[in-house]
Amino acid sequence: MFAIIGIIVVLIAVVGGYLMEHGQLGVLMQPAELLIIGGAGLGTLFIANPLGTIIKIFKGLIAVLSGSKYTKAFYVETLKMLNELFMVARKSGMVKLEEDIEDPGKSQVFSKYPAFLKDHHAVDFVCDTLRMSISGGVPAFDLDTMMEMDIEVHHHEATQPVNALSTVADALPGLGIVAAVLGVVITMARWVDRLKRSDTRSRPR
């Protein structure tokens, strides 16, 4: 919601300031330049990134407009789920959780929290951590380190689409210069063509 408000504020501020200086909106409509800059930027995005990253970029753009799913209610529900898991482990032992983590979709605990089940990253993180804890082969300190590494890897993967889009955004001013230079080339070509025509007309027959 705030992203949409921000976009509207930016458009109103830019267009409003332009009109206050008696600018003509029609001058800003340059389909050819938009095609050059937008097409080159989109092509660069496709060249530099795999298909999975591109799909994540478009999903992220839609998510910006639709709002984040990580709300207060989601965190509260996740904390309740973790509390219930730990209560089961305390009463019945860690081995009791093995059935739940091996098939979270059929788990009596996880099935109470559908929002958590829809986030496969969170489900994998919790289940993998509990699986290592149940096995008993990983000391508590090492388990904490492995959890931090897992979070860092997930954070790196989550920021790849953002970094890819930022790289293309950094290149847009250069593409804008290319479009401007092409416009100058077209203008000069037309000017030279007019000079040739006027020279031909001025020659005596």
N, C-alpha and C positions, 0 to 999 in steps of 0.2 A: 504493500500500500504506500509506504513512504517513498519507495523508488518511483512509483507513478507520480506522486506529488512532486518529487524532485525534478523529474523530467518536464512536467508542466511548468514549474517555476523557472527552469532554465530557458525553455522556449519563450515564455512570456517576457522574461527579462531581456533576452537577446533581440527578439522581434520588436518588443516595445521600445527599447533603446534605439534600434535602427529607424523605426518610424518617427520617433521624437526628433531625429536629425533629418527628417523629411526624405528618408530613403524610399526607394521604389522596390516593393516586394518582388515584382516581376523580374528584376535584375538578378535576384538570388536564385531563380529557377534556371539551372543549367544542367539539363538531363545528360548531356554528353560528358561533362566533367564528373558528374555523379557516377556515371557508368564506368569511366576510366578509373577513378579512385576506388569506388566500391568493388568493381570487378577485380581490379588488381589486388586489393586487400583480401578479398575472398579467395582468390586464386593462391595468394601467398599462404593463407591459412591452410588450404588444402595441401599445398606442397610440403609445408614444414611439419605437419602433424599427422599422426595415424588416424584412422577412421574412428576408433574408440574415443580419442580425445575430442574430435570434432563433434561427435554425438553428445558428449558430456557438456561441451560448450553451449550447444543449443538447448539442452535440458536445463543448464544453469540459467540461461537467459529467460526461459519460461518460469523457472523457480523465482527469479527476481521479481517478476510481475505478479506471481501468484502468492508470494510470501513464504517464509521459512516454516518448515514443519517442526523445527526444534523450538517449541514454545514452552512456557512454564508448565503446562499440563503434561507435555511429553516427558519432561525431566522428573516431575513428581511421580508419574506412572512408572518410570524406569527405576526410581529409588524404591518404590513400593515392591516392584518385582524383585530387585536385589535383596531387599529385606526378607521377602518370603523365601527366596532361595537359601539365604543364610540360616533362616529359622529351620527349614527342612534339614539342612546339613547339620545343624546343632542338635536336633532331636533324633534324627535317624542316621547320621553319619554322612560323610562326603560321598560314599559309594552309592547312596540312594539317588544322588543327582545324575548318575551316569545315564540312566534312561532318558532323562530330560534333555541333556546336552547332546546326546547322539541323534535324537529326532525332536528338535524344538517344536515343530509344527504339531506334534501329537502330545506334547508335554502338558500335563494338567496345570503346571505353574505358568508357563509361557503363554498358553492359550488364553489366559485371563487378560493379557496385555497385547492386544492386536497391533497397536501403534508401534510397539517395540519389535514385534515379529516382522513388520513390513520393512524395517531398516536392517538389511542383511549384513551391513558392516558391523553394526552394534551386536547383532546376534552372533556372528562369527567371532567377534572379539571376546564376548563373555563366555561362549561355549569353549573356545580354544584355551582360554585362561583357566577355566574350571577343569578342563580335561587334563591339562598339565599339573594342576594342583592335586587332582585325584590320583594321578599316576604315582605321585610321591617321589619321583626321580629328580625333581627340580627344587633346590633350596629356596626359601622364601625371598632371600636377597636377589638371587638370580631370576626368580619369577617376576619380581618387581622390575628388574632391568629389561627383561624380555617384553613386559607389557609396555614400557616406555618406548622401546624400539618399535614395537608393533604400531603404537600411536604415531610415531614419527613417520613410519612408512606410509600409513594411511593418510597422514597430513600431506606428505609429499605428493601422493597420488591425487588427492583432492584439489591441490593447488596447481596441478599441471594445466587444466583448462584455463584457469585464470592467467597463469604466466604466458600461455600461448596467445591468448587474446590481448594481453598487455603488450606483447612483442609486436603484434600486428598494429596495435594502436600507436606504438612508437614510430612505426614506419609510415603511417598515414600522412604526416607532414611532407615527407619525401615524395610520396606518390602525388600529393597535391602540387608540389613543384613540377613534377613530370607533366601533370595535366596543364599547368600554366605554361610551361615551355611549349607543349604541343599547340596550345592556343596561339602563342606568339608565332610559331612556325606557320600555322594556317593563315594568320593575319598577314604575315610577310609574303606568303605565296599569293594571296589575293591581291596584295599591293603591287607585287611584281607583274602579275597578270594584267592588272589595270594599266600599268605603265606600258606594257607591250601593246595593248589594244589602242591606247591613246597615241602611241608612237606610230602605229600602223595607220591610223586615221589621219594623222598629221602629215604623212608623206605625200608628196605630189604624185598624181597618177600620170 
